[in-house]
């Protein structure tokens, strides 16, 4: 039996294409009693795990000198939206080495995406 065949899964349309090293803002729905509110968690995406159950991604941030990591399922209805703030330039799939770094050493370079340039118009050939 396959897990994917038992439960039909539909992707969350509010989650864009993500890659490790991205700085993301994850908005989650928090239910407290009869009230519901949205809480934002911003940090570096250190892990993406894709599997038959939809997979999940882990976001890390340092708050008041303490590292905090949260794991969010891709298919969770509690994830309201995910916004990519910056794309990071990394050469690893799992960024666990960031756990032992602090301060400026833990920074990730930004991946700059070049915009496609429009081709310059060709000037008309001089007529003789």
Number of C-alpha atoms within 10 A of each C-alpha: 5 7 10 12 9 8 10 8 12 9 10 17 11 11 16 11 7 16 18 22 27 24 24 21 20 21 18 19 16 14 11 8 6 5 7 10 10 15 13 14 16 18 21 26 27 24 20 21 13 12 10 11 14 16 13 16 18 18 24 23 19 15 9 6 9 8 13 12 17 12 13 17 18 22 17 13 11 15 21 18 18 21 17 18 13 17 21 19 15 16 9 12 13 16 17 12 10 16 15 9 11 12 8 7 9 12 13 17 13 14 13 10 7 6 6 6 6 6 6 6 6 6 6 6 6 5 4 3
